[in-house]
Amino acid sequence: MNNSMSASKTEVRIKRDVGGMVCASLFLLLGAVCLYETTQMTDPDSFMFPRMVITGLMGLSLALIVTSVFKATVPVAEKSQSGAAPSTLRRVLLVAAMMGATLLMPWVGFLLSATGAFIALMLLAQYDPWTKGKLLLYSFVAVAIVAGFYGVFSYLLQVPLPEGSLIQFP
Amino acid sequence: MLEYLLQALTPLNLLLALAGVVAGTVIGSLPGLTATMAVAVLVPITFTMPVTSALIMLGAIYTGAIYGGAYAAILLNTPGTPSAIATTFDGYPMAKRGDGDLAVTLACIASVVGGLIGAFFLLLLSPPLAKVALAFGPAEYFWLALFGLTLIAALSQGNLIKGLIGGCFGLLLACVGSAAVSGDIRFTFGSTTMIGGIETVSALIGLYCVPVLIDLVAVPGKHLNVTGEQRGYRLKEALKISWQGKFNLLRSSVIGTFVGILPGAGGSIAGLVSYSEARRASGDKSRFGKGAPEGVQATESANNATVGGGFVPTLVLGIPGTPPDAVILGALLVHGLRVGPDMFTTQGSIVYTFIFGLFIATLLMLPAGLLIGRYAYRFIIAVPKGLLVPTVAFMTIIGAYSIRNNLSDVFIMLVLGALSWVLNRFGFSPSPIVLGLILGRIAEEGFVQSWTIGAATENLVGNFFGRPISMAIIAFIVLGLLYPLIAKQIRMRRLQKELTV
């Protein structure tokens, strides 16, 4: 009795792979668009290999969709019993901050946009409460890291980092 | 030979070798700064030095940079250099479970062993080995790339179809931009952002590092598991594991040397092929990808062995085996050296002193690498998340930008990173995508050129399947694919026999 109970407890529940099917459908669509693009190419050297790859991508995506429709393949994720749920908002904001800083670089330059992104990400990644000392220390580290890397890349490695068209430093 | 060894052991050469190893290791550990960049940036320093000292320093920078790539791969899941791609497969899981210190020490020992074996081949077998490089035609490169792609089966995390889809997606990404042979612009859909193609290092940073950042920022708590006790270098434990895996180290180093000899192949392919072989030869394959020390050993020994291997065609034929070799070749020309088959006889003192210098630099990598590795590990576990996340994010942006001084690469890196995180949630591992991206260009070039040659000589089948080296690689591919089935059959038969008895 006990054995059967423990067996049923450890039994892994399987569900249909809806996420996989969606991804496979998007790959199928991507393959179709790319395949159409290859019809515009005239040189066989340009389209021979990509067509082979696209055919493989589409065939495999189709196979994944068919398999997932007829068979449940992925284990149901167990809900976490302890710890906080991951924050989707922070995830989105992280990507947005990095993307935003990159978009701003041609206008405000590397130094300003990178410092802004650094501070934004620092606030995003900090879970413990801020104290005055911590805020001061972290701000100092942020400026030191950005300025330090700026110096190393622009002066030592001679990498021309983006200058802002709106704000320029002498 | 003894006089050359003594020349390599002068205080100046020793100092330059140490400085080169340290500088290379530090540069290589920063995501986005490759070994090529490390050598290229520091090459002007060597112009005023005596030629042997200059060569020793450049070799030391190169070997240090290849090893340095392992730190970020192990501690941040971001290959510091493309050579360390396969180091992430087991290095990062080791760090996640609290064995990051052990992984760093193992990587250091493996890099030293690989570097020494590569230098040994360079010292003793350079002229015959250079002939092997010449025997590799487009068909062989195509099959070699395909051999690398068989690793997808191992990296698919339980779903082969998803792994293969990821591999095809990576191959398709490799086709973006100008075509390998014809030069046509493909799959840019009118956008100027992608005309230059997808830069491999930026893509690697995106596919591996951005998902880690996305997950890091989402939850409180530490980045890596660490036990309370200080366990030092864990050198004794690492040496024991290294001794147990001596055949793995030897095999991977030999693979690394041979792949290094092939112009254009490089450390990333050496690491992937040796990882695949280490996994195939292992009794328990299920541990790979979940923090198997053998995975780290295989990759790190192979990528450092490419340093010695790459110098074989560079010094004997004047054909650079790897991109950093091309920079070093340029430096040799600046110093007025004539590279070619007779270099080992006419300028033997320079060549042999350099090779001994490479041995010394590799040996110096052990103390220097262990020390830097220890502090890198301590730094990563000590830095609070509020500083670690923005610092790593900042390094990904500046690293992706600095490769081609192009903001488009940063956008592509971020888009691929977000995509990789989403795909990973639905069971599509990033490793097959990376594999396709890296091997795509070599595979396409090899395929198209072989096809063209085969069509022109009216011997298409013979050109692809009839050459001895091609046949050997095809045999390895078939063996690699069928090995799990054969091994299963053998196990079943043994079990049946035991049951009958």
Interface residues (C-beta under 8 A of the other chain):
Chain A: D17 G19 G20 V22 C23 A24 F27 L30 C34 E37 T38 M41 D43 D45 S46 M48 F49 P50 V53 I54 G56 L57 L60 S61 A63 L64 T67 T73 V74 G83 A84 P86 S87 T88 R90 R91 L94 V95 A97 M98 M99 A101 T102 M105 P106 A114 A117 F118 I119 L121 M122 L124 A125 Q126 Y127 D128 Y138 V141 A142 I145 V146 F149 F153 L156 L157 V159 P160 L161 P162
Chain B: M37 V41 N159 I161 K162 L164 I165 C168 F169 L171 L172 C175 A179 A180 V181 S182 D184 R186 F187 F189 V210 L213 I214 D215 L216 V217 A218 V219 P220 G221 P384 K385 G386 L387 L388 V389 P390 T391 A393 F394 M395 T396 I397 I398 Y401 S402 N405 L407 V410 F411 L414 G417 A418 W421 V422 L423 R425 F426 G427 F428 G440 A443 E444 F447 V448 W451 T452
